[in-house]
Amino acid sequence: MGRTRTKTKKGTVLSTKVSAVEESQSEPSVGALLEKAQSLVVECDYDLAGRFARRILEREPNSVEGKELLGVIQLETGDLDAAKMTFESLLPPRAGAPLTPPPSAHLYLAQLCDDPHSALEHYQAAVDILNSQLKGKERATDPLVTADDEKELRQSIVRALIGMVEIWMDPSYDLCFDPAAEKNCEDLLNLALQTDPSNTEALQSLASVRLSQQRPDDAKACLEQAWTQWKDLEPDDVSLPPISSRLSLVRLFLELSLFEPALLVLQGVMAVDDQEVEAWYLQGWCFFLMAEQAQESGGKLDELAWEELARDSRDCLETCQLSHVNQDHPDKPLLEHVHELIGKLEALGIQPSPEDGDDEDANGWEDVEGSEDSDEDVEMS
C-alpha cells in the first residue's frame, strides 16, 4: 500500500505540472495582454481594449499598468466617474495601491477635478514624483539608455506646470482674481523653462501671460522663439509639436494680428489633417480679421482686396461648419462663432465661391504667401 500511495503522489504531482504547463501554453501572459490592449487603444477600439484590460485585472487585480489602461479607456468612452475611481484606486492609502503612484494618475485626476484647488494639488503631486524620477535618470551612468527617458520626463513636468498656470489664469475660477495669481504663474513658468529651456509649450504659455499683462512685444518675442525652433520642419516631422499646441500658437498669433505666420502654421496642420475642424475655423477667422484690416486700410491688405479675403473667410467657415456637423464635434461655442461670422459676411454680401471654382487657389494661399519661397523668412512684425 505504501508503494501504491507513493506512486499516486508522484502521479498527482506530475499531473499538476502538466496541467500548469498546458494552462501557461494556452493563456497569454499579462505582458502580451497589455501590449494587445495598448494597440487596440491606438486603433480606437475601446470596447475590445476594455475587455483585455479587465482580463489583465482578473489575473492581477493590483496591476498598475492594467488600471492605468482601464482608466484611459473609460476616459475615452466618456465614463468620467468610473475613470476617476480607477485612477483614485492607484493612490495610497487605498488597498492595493502602489507605495509611489504613477504620475499619470495624478495628471488625469487633475483634469477630472471640478475643484481648482484639488486639481493644483494633483498637478503638484505629479511634478514631485516626476522630479524624483528625473533625479534618478540624471544619476544614471549610461546616458545613451536614459537620454530619451529624461527628455520625456522633462516634457511631462513642463506640461504639469503649464496645467497649473492654466488653472490660475482660467477666468471661470476665482483663482485668477487672487493677488498672488500673477506671481504664481511667473514662478511656475520660470520653473518650466528651467526644466526645459526650449520647450515650445512653455514659451507659448509665457506669451499668453505676457498678453494678459498688456506686454505684446514680450509676447511676440516668446512666440518667435517658440516658432523658430520648428517652423522649417517638414509637415510629417516627429519633432513637431502636437497639433493642439500648434493651433494654440495660431490663436496667439491672431491676438497679435500676426496673420502670415498664423496661415503658415495652419498650412502645416492641414497638410497632415485636412479634416481638423479647429484649423478650418482659425483659418476662416484669420481671413475675416484680415478682411476687416483691409477695409480699415482703404480696401486692401498686401495688395489683396477685402472682398477676396472675406470670400476666402466664408469658404473656410463653410467647410468648418460642414466638418463640425459631420464629425459631431463637441465644441459648440466654436460652431456658434462660425455661425456669427458667416452671418456678418452674408450681411456684407459675401457669398461662398462656386463649387467648381476657378484657377485661383480657393484658400488664398498663393495670394497670401506671394510665392513658393515666401515661407522661408516670414517676419513677425
C-alpha positions in Angstrom: 0.0 0.0 0.0 2.9 2.3 0.8 4.3 1.9 -2.7 0.9 2.5 -4.2 0.5 5.7 -2.2 3.9 6.9 -3.3 3.1 6.2 -6.9 -0.2 8.0 -6.7 1.5 11.1 -5.1 4.1 11.2 -7.9 1.3 10.8 -10.4 -0.6 13.7 -8.8 2.5 16.0 -8.8 3.2 15.1 -12.5 -0.4 15.7 -13.4 -0.4 19.1 -11.7 2.8 20.1 -13.5 1.4 19.0 -16.9 -1.8 21.0 -16.2 0.2 24.1 -15.3 2.2 23.8 -18.5 -0.9 23.3 -20.6 -2.5 26.4 -18.9 0.6 28.5 -19.4 0.7 27.5 -23.1 -3.0 28.3 -23.7 -3.1 31.5 -21.6 -1.2 34.6 -23.0 1.0 36.4 -20.5 -0.1 39.6 -18.8 2.5 41.4 -20.7 1.1 40.2 -24.0 -2.4 41.1 -22.9 -1.2 44.6 -22.0 0.6 45.1 -25.3 -2.5 44.0 -27.2 -4.8 46.3 -25.2 -2.5 49.2 -25.8 -2.5 48.6 -29.6 -6.3 48.5 -29.5 -6.4 51.9 -27.8 -4.2 53.3 -30.5 -6.7 51.9 -33.0 -9.6 53.5 -31.0 -11.2 50.0 -30.5 -12.0 50.9 -26.9 -14.6 48.2 -26.4 -12.2 45.3 -27.2 -9.4 47.1 -25.4 -11.6 47.3 -22.3 -12.1 43.5 -22.3 -8.4 43.0 -22.4 -7.8 45.5 -19.6 -10.4 43.7 -17.4 -8.8 40.3 -18.3 -5.5 41.7 -17.0 -7.1 42.8 -13.8 -8.8 39.5 -13.3 -5.4 37.9 -13.3 -3.5 40.6 -11.5 -6.0 42.8 -9.5 -3.3 45.3 -8.4 -1.7 45.7 -11.8 -0.7 49.4 -12.1 -0.5 49.2 -15.9 -3.8 47.4 -16.1 -5.6 50.1 -14.0 -3.9 52.9 -15.9 -5.1 51.4 -19.2 -8.6 50.8 -17.9 -8.8 54.4 -16.7 -7.7 55.8 -20.1 -10.3 53.6 -21.9 -13.0 54.9 -19.5 -12.0 58.4 -20.3 -12.1 57.9 -24.0 -15.5 56.4 -23.8 -16.8 59.2 -21.7 -17.3 57.3 -18.4 -15.6 60.0 -16.4 -16.9 58.9 -12.9 -15.6 55.4 -13.5 -12.3 56.8 -14.8 -11.9 58.9 -11.7 -12.5 55.9 -9.4 -10.0 53.9 -11.3 -7.2 56.5 -11.1 -8.0 57.1 -7.4 -7.5 53.4 -6.8 -3.8 53.9 -7.7 -3.3 56.4 -4.9 -2.3 55.4 -1.3 -3.7 54.6 1.2 -6.2 52.7 -0.9 -5.8 48.9 -0.7 -3.6 47.5 -3.4 -2.3 50.9 -4.4 1.5 51.2 -5.1 3.6 53.0 -2.5 4.5 55.6 -5.1 1.6 56.1 -7.5 2.3 56.6 -11.2 2.3 60.4 -12.0 -0.2 59.8 -14.8 -2.8 59.0 -12.1 -2.4 62.5 -10.6 -2.3 64.1 -14.0 -5.5 62.6 -15.1 -7.2 63.3 -11.8 -6.1 67.0 -12.1 -8.0 67.2 -15.4 -11.1 65.4 -13.9 -11.3 67.6 -10.8 -14.1 70.3 -10.6 -12.3 72.0 -7.7 -9.3 74.0 -8.9 -7.5 73.6 -5.5 -7.7 69.8 -5.7 -6.5 70.0 -9.3 -3.5 72.1 -8.3 -2.7 69.5 -5.6 -2.8 66.7 -8.1 -0.6 68.5 -10.5 1.9 69.3 -7.8 2.0 65.7 -6.7 2.7 64.6 -10.2 5.5 67.2 -10.5 7.1 65.9 -7.3 7.0 62.3 -8.5 8.3 63.2 -11.9 11.1 65.3 -10.4 12.1 62.4 -8.2 12.2 60.1 -11.3 14.2 62.8 -13.2 16.9 62.9 -10.5 17.2 59.1 -10.8 17.8 59.4 -14.5 20.3 62.2 -14.0 22.3 60.0 -11.7 22.3 57.1 -14.2 25.7 56.2 -15.6 24.6 55.3 -19.1 23.4 58.5 -21.0 22.5 56.6 -24.1 19.9 54.5 -22.3 18.4 57.3 -20.4 18.5 60.3 -22.8 15.1 59.8 -24.3 13.5 58.9 -20.9 15.0 62.1 -19.4 13.6 64.2 -22.2 10.2 62.7 -21.8 10.2 63.3 -18.1 11.1 67.0 -18.6 8.3 67.4 -21.0 5.8 65.8 -18.6 7.0 68.1 -15.8 6.5 71.1 -18.0 3.0 70.0 -19.1 2.0 69.6 -15.5 3.4 73.1 -14.6 1.6 74.6 -17.6 -1.6 72.9 -16.4 -1.2 74.7 -13.1 -0.7 78.0 -14.9 -3.9 77.5 -16.9 -5.9 76.9 -13.7 -4.5 80.1 -12.2 -5.4 82.0 -15.4 -8.8 80.5 -16.0 -11.5 83.2 -15.7 -14.1 80.6 -14.7 -12.2 80.2 -11.4 -11.9 82.7 -8.6 -8.1 82.0 -8.5 -7.5 84.4 -11.4 -8.6 87.3 -9.1 -6.2 86.2 -6.4 -3.5 88.9 -5.9 -0.9 86.1 -5.9 -2.1 84.7 -9.3 0.3 86.7 -11.5 3.4 85.9 -9.4 2.4 82.2 -9.1 2.1 82.0 -12.9 5.5 83.7 -13.3 7.1 81.3 -10.8 5.6 78.2 -12.4 6.7 79.2 -15.9 10.2 80.1 -14.8 10.4 76.6 -13.3 9.1 75.1 -16.5 11.7 76.9 -18.6 14.5 75.9 -16.1 13.3 72.3 -16.5 13.2 72.5 -20.3 14.5 75.9 -21.6 13.5 75.3 -25.2 10.0 73.9 -24.5 7.7 75.5 -27.1 4.6 74.9 -24.9 6.2 76.8 -22.0 7.2 79.6 -24.3 3.6 79.9 -25.7 2.2 79.8 -22.2 4.5 82.6 -21.2 3.4 84.6 -24.3 -0.2 84.2 -23.1 0.7 85.5 -19.7 2.5 88.5 -21.3 -0.6 89.2 -23.4 -2.7 89.3 -20.2 -0.2 91.7 -18.8 -0.6 94.0 -21.8 3.0 93.3 -22.9 2.5 92.5 -26.6 6.2 93.0 -27.6 7.3 90.5 -25.0 4.6 88.1 -26.0 5.7 88.4 -29.7 9.3 87.6 -28.7 8.3 84.5 -26.8 6.2 83.3 -29.8 9.1 83.9 -32.2 11.4 81.9 -30.0 8.9 79.0 -29.9 8.1 79.0 -33.6 11.7 79.4 -34.8 12.5 76.0 -33.4 10.2 74.1 -35.7 8.9 76.3 -38.5 11.2 74.9 -41.1 10.5 71.2 -40.4 8.6 69.1 -42.8 4.8 68.6 -42.0 5.4 64.9 -41.0 8.5 65.5 -38.9 8.1 63.8 -35.5 9.8 66.7 -33.8 6.8 69.0 -34.5 4.7 70.0 -31.5 1.3 68.3 -31.4 -1.5 69.8 -33.5 -3.3 71.1 -30.4 -0.1 73.1 -29.4 0.2 74.5 -33.0 -3.4 75.6 -33.0 -2.9 77.3 -29.7 0.1 79.1 -31.3 -2.2 80.3 -34.1 -4.7 81.7 -31.6 -1.9 83.7 -30.0 -0.7 84.9 -33.5 -4.2 86.1 -34.2 -4.4 88.0 -30.9 -1.3 89.9 -32.1 -2.6 90.3 -35.7 0.3 88.2 -37.0 -1.7 86.8 -39.9 1.0 85.5 -42.2 2.7 83.2 -39.7 -0.7 82.0 -38.5 -1.6 81.0 -42.0 1.7 79.2 -42.4 1.2 77.2 -39.2 -2.3 76.3 -40.4 -1.0 75.2 -43.8 1.3 72.7 -42.0 -1.5 71.4 -39.8 -3.8 70.9 -42.8 -1.0 69.1 -44.7 -1.3 66.4 -42.0 -5.1 66.5 -41.3 -7.3 68.4 -43.7 -10.4 67.4 -41.6 -9.2 69.3 -38.5 -12.3 71.4 -37.5 -10.4 74.0 -35.4 -7.9 74.5 -38.2 -10.6 75.4 -40.7 -12.2 77.7 -38.0 -9.0 79.5 -37.3 -8.2 79.9 -41.0 -11.6 81.4 -41.6 -11.2 83.7 -38.5 -7.8 84.8 -39.8 -9.1 85.7 -43.2 -12.0 87.5 -41.6 -9.7 89.6 -39.4 -7.5 90.3 -42.5 -10.6 91.5 -44.4 -11.5 93.8 -41.5 -8.0 95.3 -41.5 -8.1 95.7 -45.3 -11.4 97.7 -45.0 -9.7 99.9 -42.4 -6.7 100.4 -44.7 -8.5 101.7 -47.7 -9.9 98.4 -49.0 -6.7 96.4 -49.4 -4.2 94.5 -47.3 -0.9 93.5 -49.0 -2.5 94.1 -52.4 -5.4 91.9 -51.6 -8.9 93.4 -51.7 -11.0 93.0 -48.7 -13.7 91.2 -50.7 -11.2 88.5 -51.7 -10.2 88.0 -48.1 -13.8 87.9 -47.0 -14.7 85.3 -49.6 -11.8 83.1 -48.5 -13.0 83.5 -44.9 -16.5 82.4 -45.9 -15.2 79.4 -47.8 -13.2 78.2 -44.8 -16.0 78.8 -42.4 -18.5 76.9 -44.6 -16.1 74.0 -44.6 -15.6 74.2 -40.9 -19.4 74.2 -40.4 -19.9 71.1 -42.5 -17.0 69.2 -40.9 -18.3 70.2 -37.4 -21.7 68.7 -38.2 -20.3 65.6 -39.9 -17.9 64.8 -37.1 -20.4 65.7 -34.4 -17.7 67.9 -32.9 -18.1 68.7 -29.2 -17.0 72.3 -29.4 -20.4 74.1 -29.6 -19.2 77.6 -28.8 -16.8 77.3 -31.8 -19.8 76.5 -34.1 -21.7 79.4 -32.7 -18.9 81.8 -33.5 -18.7 80.3 -37.0 -22.5 81.0 -37.5 -21.9 84.5 -36.2 -19.1 85.2 -38.7 -21.0 83.7 -41.6 -23.9 86.0 -40.7 -21.7 89.0 -40.8 -20.2 88.0 -44.1 -23.7 87.4 -45.5 -24.8 90.9 -44.4 -21.8 92.3 -46.4 -23.0 90.5 -49.5 -20.1 87.9 -49.4 -21.1 84.6 -50.9 -19.2 81.3 -50.9 -17.1 80.6 -54.0 -18.8 78.5 -56.7 -18.1 74.8 -56.1 -16.3 74.4 -59.4 -14.2 77.5 -58.6 -11.5 78.7 -61.0 -7.8 78.5 -61.3 -7.3 80.7 -58.3 -6.5 78.9 -55.0 -9.7 78.7 -53.1 -8.0 79.2 -49.7 -5.9 82.1 -50.9 -2.5 80.6 -50.1 -0.8 81.8 -53.2 -2.1 85.4 -52.7 -1.2 85.5 -49.0 2.3 83.9 -49.4 3.2 85.7 -52.6 5.5 83.0 -53.9 6.6 79.4 -53.3 9.6 80.6 -51.3 7.9 83.2 -49.2 7.7 81.0 -46.1 11.5 80.8 -45.6 11.8 84.1 -43.7 8.5 85.4 -42.5 8.9 88.5 -40.4 6.7 88.6 -37.3 6.2 92.4 -37.5 
